[in-house]
Amino acid sequence: MAELQGVFPILPTIFHADGSVDEAGMANVFEYILGAGAAGVVFPGLASEYDMLTPEERLHLTARLGEWNRGRVPLIVGASAKTVEEAIAFARAGGEAGAQAAMVLTPHRHAGDAEAMAAFFERLHAESGVAVMLQNAPPPMGVGLGVDEVVALAARVPGIEYVKEETMPSGHRITALSEQAGRSQVRAVFGGAGARYVLDELGRGAVGTMPACEITEVHVAMLAAWAAGDQARARELFERTLPLLSMQAVFRWRLTKAVLLRRGLIASDKVRAPGPALDAFDQRELDILLDRIADLLPLDKVPGQVQRIS
């Protein structure tokens, strides 16, 4: 049995309208995620706009996450960084906050250099003391290692205990990683990509998924149905989420925050990261899509009126 498994949503960074961090808003979303039944939480990930946060903000918010959690669920800290020194600092902060693993992208600077890539992760694990989750994402996010390269890297670095596979086709790669599990210390593979391929990934050996957080209870119900052998129910829930996930693929963190705002969980949908904004037509379409799954989600219907989760 894998130590980490199930739905691990990415906690977004919530901002006030002026762009400053809204810690109370983040704590509220965190409590919603736990209340929705998530197995654990990831912070920061791409959906957290981590590359728009200063190192000081990342370290501070990681510590706050540990305080909010108080050991209730497993945490995975995002420790991707431009230098190994920064990655070590982020992973250490996660360990101090109670994180079970540090999720780290393959660094671009070591693309094509297996020795340098291994040295990076060996030092990261040795100096942080935290188990590593290798985030194998394609360019421009990551390097997009081949399956044999992932297996060889994990065999070289025993600290790599988990893989989050996001290079397409993720299902094929998860199958291959599962078949070669005995060649390394990898304990489990997670899927990503916003849970757009989650059932295929589960069927091929993934133990969980790391989606954005705005419909956590639906993802929890989906994986519970799959685990119970009710694939028909899991597929029904999956198919009902697809229109929203298609929109989320375009607008990313803006879509996540637009939904959280509608659900009364945050007071502002401000983002720092660049990207397309929802116009009036998009906002109307989002309302329609949410109405079509309203039986699955409690919606506040009054954007900006925050309901605090106790």
N, C-alpha and C positions, 0 to 999 in steps of 0.2 A: 504494500500500500504506500503510495507516494505521500510524503509529508505535506506537500502543497498540492491541492487539487480543488476543482470547482470554479466558481465565478469570482474573479479578482478584478473588480472594476478599477479604472484609473480615476483617482481623485483629481478633479480639475482645480486649478488655482482660481479662486474667486476674487474679483477686483471691485472696488468701489467705482463709481462713475468717473472719478478723477484719475483712475488708473492705479491707485494704491491698493495694496493687498487687503482684502476683507477677511480677516481671520475668523470672525464670528460666522460669516457666510460659509467658509470652508468647513468649520466644525459642524454646521447644520447639515451640509451635504454629506459629510462623513457619517453622521448619525443616521441619515436617511439610508445610506448604502448598507450600514449594518442592520438597520431595521428591516430592510428589504430582503435580508437573508444571505448576503454575500459571504463567501467563505473567507475572504480576506480583501485587502486593499493594496493598490500600488500607487506610490507617489515618489517623485514626479515622473510622469511619462510624457510622450509627445502631446497627449490630450491635456496635460497640465500646463502647456506652454513653457516647458522647462527651460528652453533656450532663450526665453524672454525674461527669465528671473536672474537676478544677480547671485553670485555664489553665496553671499551673506543671506539673501532671502531663502535660498534652497536649504541652507544649513538650519536656519531658524525655523522654517516651516516643517522640516523633517523632525526636529525636536518637539515641536508642538503636536505633530501627528502622534508621536509616542505618548504624549500627555493625554491626548484625547482618547487614545485607544485603551491604555491601561491594561495591555495584554489580552484584550478580549478576542481578537482575531489575528491570524498571521499577517504580517506586513512585508511587502517587498519594496525596497527603496530603489529609486532610479538613480544610478550613479554614472551615467554616461557623461563624458567630459572630453575636452580637447587634449588634456594632458593626463598622464597617469597619476600625477600628484593630486590633481583635483578629484579624479575618480576615487582615489584612496580616501580623501577627506570626506566625500559624499557617502561612500560605503561605510566608513567608520561612524559617521553621524547616524546612519541608518541602524547600524548595530547597537549603538547607544540608545536608540529609540525603540529597540526591540525587534528590528527587522530580521526575518529568517533568511533573506537572500538579497543580493544587490544585482539589479538588472542593468546590464551594460551592453551598449552597442559595440560592434566590432569597429575599432577606430580606422578612419580613412587613411591615416598616415602610414599604417602598416599593411595596407592592401597589397597582396602579392608577396608578402614577406612572412612566411610561416614562422620563422624563428623569432622575429620581432613581435609578431602577434602573440605567440606563446609567452614570451618574456613579459609582455604587458600584463597579461592575465595572471601569470605566476606572481608577479610583484603585487598586483592588486589584491589577490587573495591573501598572500603572506602578510602584507602590512595592514590589511583591514580586519582580517580574521572573520570575514563574512563569506558565506557560500555565494557563489556566482551563478547568476542566470544569464546565459549568453543570449542576447537579443540579436537574432540573425535576420536583419531586415535588409531589403535591397537598396541600392543607391536611389536617391541621394541621401537617405537616412543613414544606411549602414553600408557594408561591403557586399553582403549577399554571398556568403561562403557556400560552396558546394557541400553536399552531404558528407562526402569523404573528408573534406577539410574540417567540417564541424566535429566529426568523430575523432579525427587525428588530434585536433586541438584539445578536445575534452579528455582524450587519453593522456595527452602530455601534461595537462593541468588538472589534477584531481579535484581542485577547488571548484571547477565548473560542474555543478550538480544538476542544473536545470537548463533547458533550452526553450526560448520563446521563438518559434519558427514563423517567420512572416514573409519569406521569399517565395514567390509563386513558381509553380503551383504548390502551395503549402501542404496540401493533402498528400501528394506524392512524396514530399520530403519527410513528412511525419511517418509515413509508412516505412521509408528507408531507414530513418533514425531508429524506429522501434525495432526493426529487424537487426540492426547493428548495435543494439543497446549493450550487449556483452563486451564490446570493445572499449568501453569507457566507463567512467563513474557516473554518467548522467542518470539521474533517478526518475526524471519525468520530463515530458515535453508539453508545453502549452501552445495553444493557437492564439492568434492576434487578429490584426486587420479588422478591428471593429466587430468581430463575431459574424462577419458576412459569410464565412465558410464553416461555421462552428460544427454543424452536424457531420459534415464530411470529415472534419478533423477528429471529432470524437470517435467516429467509426474506424479511424485509422490508428488510434492509440493515444491521442492527446488526452491528458487528464483534466484539462480545464481551458478556460478562455479569459482574455483580458480586454473586455470591451470598454467603451466610454460608459459613463455611469447613469445616463438619463432614463434608462428603462431597466434598471437593475432587477426589479422583481420579475420581469418577463424572462430575462436570461436565467435567473435562478430557477423559475418554474420549468423552463425548457430543459435545463440540465438535470433537474430532478426527475422529470418525465423520462428522459433518456436513460438515466441510471436505473429507473424502475422497470425498464423494458417496454415502456409505452411510447414507441417511436412515432406512432400516429399523432399523439398529442404533442410531442416535441416538434414534429414537422409542421403541425398546424400553427403553433406559436412562432416558429421560425418564419414561415411564409407570411404571417401577419406583420412581422417586423420589417420585412424586406423593403417596402416603400420608404419607410423612415430611414433605414440604413442606407438606401441609395442616396437620399438627400444628405445624410450625414457624411457620406463619402466626399461630397462637394464642399460642404460648409464647415466640416470638422468641429472645432471647439465652439464656433459660433452657433451651430445647431444644438450642441449639447447645452450651452448656456441659455439659448432661447427656450428649450424645453424645461430646464430647471426653473427658469423665470415663470413660465406658465404654470408650473406645478407649485409655485409659491415657496420654493426652497431658497431662493436668492433674491436680493433686492436690485441687482444690476447685472446685465449680460455683457458688461464691458470685457473686451479682450485686448491684449497687447500684440498678439501675433498678427502678421499680415495675412491677407486672404480675402476672398469675396464675401461681401456682407449680404444678408437677406434683404431683398427689397419688398415692396408692398405685396407683389404677387407671390413671392416666396413665403411671406408671413401668412398669407391666406391659405396657401397650399399646406403649410405646416399645421394650421388649425384643422384643416380637413383630415389630414393623416392622423392627427392625435384623436380626433373625434371617432375615427374608425377603430381605434383600439382603446377607447375610453373605458370599456369594461375590464381592461387589464391594468389600467393605471388610474389612481386617484388624482384628478386634476383640480387645482385650485381655481382655475379659470379667471383669476384676477391678477395679472402680472404685476409684480412689485410688492404685493402684500405678503410678506414673508411669514410662513407658519414655522415657528421654532420647534425643532424636534427635541424632546427631552429624553 
